[in-house]
Amino acid sequence: MTAGDAVVVIGAGPAGAGTALRLAQLGCRVFLFEKRATPRGKVCGGCLHRRGLTLLEAWGVAGVCRRAGAVVLNGAELATPWGAVAWPRAHGVAVDRVRFDAALIDEAKRHGVLFRDRASVRVRAFDPGEQSWAYTVDGSETQTARVIVVADGVAGSSLAEVQGFTMRRRPRSRVGAAARLPGNAMDVPHGVVRMHYAAVDYVGVVRRADGDLDVAAAISPERLRSERRVARLVADVLAESGAGGRVQAAALEADWSLTPPFTVSRERVAAPGLFVVGDGAGYIEPFTGEGMTWALHAAGRAARIAAGSIKGELSAGAAALRWSRAVRSQRWKAQTRCRAMQAMLQRPTVMLAAVRAARCWPWLRLPAWSKSPDTAGAWA
């Protein structure tokens, strides 16, 4: 692949594949690279909120959710050591991330995006004379592109050699873990997201279309240092929040995938002809399950700005400034709830008060598996 005047997109998750798709729909020639072989798994709860669904419909690709085995979410439950609450809320769908990412890549390819996986891309330097960025693929001969979009996630290294784009990780940030459990490990209805909270950590469970359970956990670094076996830590959280022995045993036997620490930020997210999109632009652990929606929202905005730069509607400098402001705006608007929730999660006494207060609201109820109003009941 030789880019020339094409846009190069690095990373084929929802942010990268979504940006590539939208750029192609806006008339740009696009190359999309992914470091790993596809289809590939991702540590993720798989929740896509209504705003994400609206975006996919607007892009004309709502079918990716059907192909990803979407399950409509119409309720949520919270289990804690002090009790449990449940509330009805139609807030989106749960999808299989492997299938969702693959379907979004297929849509990008159908719109003309040239895709290559197992390709490690490194951005090298900006050439002010040519007004282009130099990059290499798998250490090959240097190539150039006028516009590069980096969407390689919180663990990405594509910008390691570019000054000013250092990734910073929050010292106490949790580590993510995910696994697939057999459907009989826990009685979770279709369409319900169940969150288990204990000792500042939490585990989310949702039933897939095929009946199995997708489980995603966030574990504090302090607990990881004391007990390095993630499966044991997840089982402990489930036990402390009232889960039965069957799901604890399943968690201990599961094959867990891990992430680097969740909460990250970048010194910069843009330069003339260079845009950082998605988790790699800055991320906070999404207890509210909005990570995929944030990625798609960022993809749509970044594509419009990058396309404007390619077509000469915006200068390269103006496009970079506009994207930097857009990222700051998204962080302030979309992540405020998560920052507040993160602060609560780190304070068990606050969570205790919140659970007790929540029981006073008439539209909240005790979930069916809760044994009493004072104790989270065990279920299996």
C-alpha positions in Angstrom: 0.0 0.0 0.0 1.3 3.5 -0.9 -0.7 6.2 0.8 0.2 9.4 -1.2 -2.8 11.7 -0.7 -4.8 9.0 1.1 -5.6 9.3 4.8 -3.9 6.6 6.9 -5.8 5.3 9.9 -3.9 3.3 12.5 -6.1 1.0 14.6 -9.3 -0.8 13.6 -11.4 -0.7 16.7 -14.7 1.3 16.7 -12.8 4.6 16.7 -10.4 3.7 13.9 -12.8 1.7 11.7 -15.5 4.3 12.3 -13.3 7.1 11.2 -12.1 5.2 8.2 -15.7 4.5 7.2 -16.9 8.1 7.6 -13.8 9.4 5.7 -14.6 7.1 2.8 -18.3 8.2 2.9 -17.0 11.8 2.7 -15.1 11.0 -0.5 -11.6 10.4 0.9 -9.2 7.6 -0.1 -8.4 5.7 3.1 -5.9 3.1 4.3 -6.8 1.3 7.5 -4.2 -0.7 9.4 -4.6 -3.0 12.4 -1.6 -4.4 14.4 -3.3 -7.7 15.4 -4.8 -10.4 13.2 -8.6 -9.9 12.7 -11.1 -10.7 13.9 -9.6 -10.1 17.3 -11.0 -9.9 20.9 -11.1 -6.8 23.1 -11.5 -6.4 26.8 -14.9 -4.7 26.9 -18.3 -5.1 28.4 -19.8 -4.7 24.9 -22.4 -2.1 25.7 -23.4 0.4 23.0 -25.7 3.2 24.2 -28.5 4.8 22.3 -26.4 7.6 21.0 -24.1 5.1 19.4 -27.0 3.4 17.7 -28.2 6.7 16.4 -24.8 7.4 14.9 -24.7 4.0 13.1 -28.2 4.6 11.7 -27.1 8.0 10.5 -24.1 6.5 8.8 -26.3 3.8 7.1 -24.6 0.9 8.8 -27.0 0.0 11.6 -26.9 -3.6 10.4 -23.5 -4.1 12.1 -25.3 -4.5 15.5 -27.5 -7.2 14.1 -24.5 -9.0 12.7 -22.8 -8.7 16.1 -25.7 -10.4 17.9 -27.0 -7.3 19.6 -29.2 -7.8 22.7 -31.5 -5.0 23.6 -30.8 -3.6 27.1 -33.8 -2.6 29.1 -32.7 -2.8 32.7 -29.8 -2.6 35.1 -29.0 -4.1 38.5 -26.4 -3.2 41.1 -25.2 -5.7 43.7 -23.2 -4.6 46.7 -22.2 -6.0 50.1 -25.0 -3.8 51.6 -27.8 -4.7 49.3 -29.0 -4.5 45.8 -31.1 -2.2 43.6 -32.5 -2.5 40.1 -34.0 0.0 37.7 -35.7 -0.2 34.3 -33.8 1.7 31.6 -33.8 1.2 27.8 -30.3 2.4 27.2 -28.9 0.6 24.1 -27.7 -2.9 23.2 -25.0 -5.4 24.2 -22.9 -6.7 21.3 -20.1 -9.3 20.8 -17.1 -7.1 20.4 -15.3 -9.6 18.1 -18.2 -9.6 15.7 -19.0 -5.9 16.1 -15.5 -4.8 15.2 -15.3 -7.2 12.3 -18.7 -6.0 10.9 -17.6 -2.4 11.2 -14.3 -3.2 9.3 -16.4 -5.0 6.6 -18.6 -1.9 6.2 -15.5 0.3 5.9 -14.1 -2.0 3.2 -17.5 -2.1 1.4 -17.2 1.7 1.2 -13.8 1.5 -0.4 -11.4 1.5 2.5 -8.2 -0.5 1.9 -7.6 -2.6 5.0 -4.6 -4.6 6.2 -4.2 -6.4 9.5 -1.1 -7.7 11.2 0.6 -4.4 10.3 2.6 -2.5 12.9 2.6 1.2 11.9 5.0 3.8 13.4 4.6 7.5 12.8 8.2 8.9 12.4 8.3 12.6 11.8 6.6 15.6 10.1 8.2 17.0 7.0 7.4 20.7 6.9 8.6 21.1 3.3 6.3 18.4 2.0 3.6 19.1 4.6 3.3 15.4 5.2 4.0 12.7 7.9 6.5 9.9 7.5 5.5 6.5 8.7 6.6 2.9 8.4 4.7 -0.4 8.3 6.5 -3.3 9.9 9.7 -1.5 9.7 9.6 -1.2 5.9 10.8 1.7 3.8 9.4 5.1 4.9 6.2 6.3 3.3 4.4 9.6 3.6 0.8 10.7 4.1 -0.7 14.2 4.3 -3.1 13.1 7.1 -2.7 10.3 9.7 -5.4 9.3 12.2 -4.1 7.4 15.2 -6.7 5.2 16.9 -4.5 2.5 18.5 -6.0 2.6 22.0 -4.6 3.0 25.5 -1.7 0.6 24.8 -0.8 2.0 21.4 2.8 2.8 20.5 2.3 4.3 17.0 3.4 7.8 18.3 6.2 6.7 20.5 8.8 8.5 18.4 6.8 11.8 18.0 7.6 14.4 20.5 4.8 15.9 22.5 2.4 13.0 22.3 3.4 11.1 25.5 0.8 9.0 27.1 0.3 9.5 30.9 -1.4 6.9 33.0 -3.1 7.7 36.3 -1.2 6.0 39.1 -4.2 4.4 40.9 -6.1 3.6 37.7 -7.8 0.2 37.6 -6.8 -2.6 35.2 -9.5 -4.1 33.0 -10.2 -7.8 32.7 -12.7 -9.7 30.6 -13.8 -13.3 30.1 -16.7 -15.4 28.7 -18.5 -17.6 31.1 -21.0 -20.4 30.4 -24.6 -19.3 30.5 -25.5 -21.5 33.4 -22.9 -19.9 35.7 -25.4 -17.1 36.8 -29.1 -16.4 36.4 -28.9 -13.1 34.5 -31.9 -12.4 32.2 -31.4 -11.3 28.7 -31.5 -7.5 28.4 -30.2 -6.8 32.0 -26.7 -5.5 32.9 -25.7 -6.6 36.4 -22.9 -4.8 38.2 -21.2 -6.2 41.2 -19.3 -3.8 43.5 -17.1 -4.7 46.5 -14.0 -3.2 48.1 -13.7 -0.4 45.4 -13.6 -2.9 42.5 -16.5 -4.0 40.2 -17.6 -6.7 37.8 -20.2 -6.3 35.1 -22.2 -9.2 33.6 -24.5 -9.3 30.6 -26.0 -12.3 28.7 -25.0 -12.7 25.1 -27.4 -13.6 22.3 -26.0 -17.1 22.3 -26.8 -17.5 26.0 -23.2 -17.2 27.4 -22.1 -14.4 29.7 -19.8 -11.6 28.9 -18.0 -10.5 32.1 -15.8 -7.4 32.4 -14.1 -6.3 35.6 -12.1 -3.3 36.8 -9.5 -4.2 39.5 -7.5 -1.8 41.6 -3.7 -1.9 41.4 -3.5 -2.3 45.2 -5.4 -5.6 45.0 -3.4 -6.7 42.0 -0.2 -6.2 44.0 -1.5 -8.3 46.9 -3.1 -11.1 44.8 -1.8 -11.4 41.2 -4.3 -13.9 40.1 -7.0 -11.9 38.4 -9.5 -14.8 38.4 -9.3 -15.0 42.2 -9.8 -11.2 42.5 -12.9 -11.3 40.3 -14.3 -14.3 42.3 -13.7 -12.3 45.5 -15.7 -9.3 44.2 -18.5 -11.6 43.1 -18.5 -13.4 46.5 -18.5 -10.1 48.5 -21.4 -8.7 46.5 -23.6 -11.8 47.1 -23.0 -14.0 44.1 -23.3 -17.8 44.5 -20.6 -20.3 44.3 -21.3 -21.5 40.8 -20.3 -18.2 39.1 -17.3 -17.9 41.4 -16.1 -21.3 40.3 -16.6 -20.4 36.7 -14.7 -17.2 37.2 -11.7 -19.1 38.6 -11.7 -21.5 35.6 -12.1 -18.8 32.9 -9.4 -17.5 30.6 -9.1 -13.8 31.4 -7.7 -11.1 29.1 -6.2 -7.9 30.6 -5.7 -4.3 29.7 -3.2 -1.7 30.8 -4.4 0.7 33.4 -7.6 2.3 32.2 -7.3 6.0 32.9 -4.9 7.8 30.5 -4.3 11.2 29.0 -2.1 12.6 26.2 -0.1 15.8 26.3 -1.5 16.6 22.8 -4.1 15.0 20.6 -3.5 16.8 17.3 -0.9 18.5 15.1 -1.2 19.7 11.5 -2.2 16.6 9.6 -2.2 14.3 12.7 -5.2 13.4 14.8 -5.4 11.1 17.8 -8.9 9.5 18.1 -10.6 7.2 20.6 -9.1 5.7 23.7 -5.6 6.8 22.9 -6.7 10.5 23.0 -7.6 10.1 26.7 -9.7 7.6 28.6 -11.4 7.2 31.9 -12.8 3.9 33.0 -16.4 3.8 31.8 -18.5 2.4 34.6 -21.5 3.7 32.7 -20.6 1.6 29.7 -20.2 4.5 27.3 -16.7 3.7 25.9 -17.9 2.4 22.5 -20.3 5.3 22.1 -17.5 7.8 22.9 -15.3 6.1 20.2 -18.0 6.3 17.5 -18.8 9.9 18.4 -15.2 10.8 18.1 -14.9 9.0 14.8 -17.6 11.0 13.3 -16.2 14.4 14.4 -12.6 13.5 13.5 -13.6 12.3 10.0 -15.4 15.6 9.3 -12.4 17.7 10.4 -9.8 15.5 8.6 -11.9 15.5 5.4 -12.1 19.3 5.6 -8.3 19.4 5.8 -7.8 17.0 2.9 -10.3 19.0 0.7 -8.7 22.3 1.5 -11.8 23.6 3.4 -9.6 23.9 6.5 -5.9 24.6 6.9 -3.9 21.9 8.6 -3.3 24.1 11.6 -7.0 25.1 11.9 -8.0 21.4 11.6 -5.6 20.4 14.4 -6.9 23.2 16.7 -10.5 22.3 16.0 -9.9 18.6 16.9 -8.0 19.6 20.1 -11.0 21.7 21.2 -13.4 18.9 20.2 -11.6 16.4 22.4 -11.6 18.8 25.4 -15.3 19.4 24.9 -16.0 15.6 24.8 -14.0 15.0 27.9 -15.9 17.6 29.8 -19.4 16.7 28.6 -19.3 13.0 28.2 -16.9 11.9 31.0 -18.2 14.1 33.9 -20.5 11.3 35.0 -17.8 8.8 34.9 -15.4 10.9 36.9 -18.1 11.4 39.6 -18.8 7.7 39.6 -15.1 6.9 39.8 -14.8 9.1 42.9 -17.8 7.3 44.5 -16.4 3.8 43.7 -13.1 4.6 45.4 -15.0 5.4 48.7 -17.0 2.5 50.0 -18.7 4.6 52.7 -20.1 6.8 49.9 -21.3 3.8 48.0 -23.0 2.5 51.1 -24.8 5.8 51.6 -25.8 5.8 47.9 -27.3 2.3 48.0 -29.3 3.1 51.1 -30.6 6.3 49.6 -31.4 4.6 46.3 -33.8 2.2 48.1 -35.9 5.2 49.1 -36.8 6.0 45.5 -40.1 4.4 44.4 -39.1 3.8 40.8 -36.1 1.6 42.0 -36.8 -1.9 43.2 -35.2 -4.9 44.7 -34.1 -7.4 42.0 -35.7 -10.8 42.2 -32.6 -12.6 43.4 -32.2 -10.3 46.4 -33.0 -12.2 49.6 -33.8 -9.3 51.9 -33.8 -5.5 51.9 -30.6 -5.5 54.0 -28.4 -8.1 52.4 -27.5 -8.9 48.8 -28.8 -12.4 48.4 -26.7 -15.2 46.9 -27.7 -16.5 43.4 -26.1 -19.0 41.1 
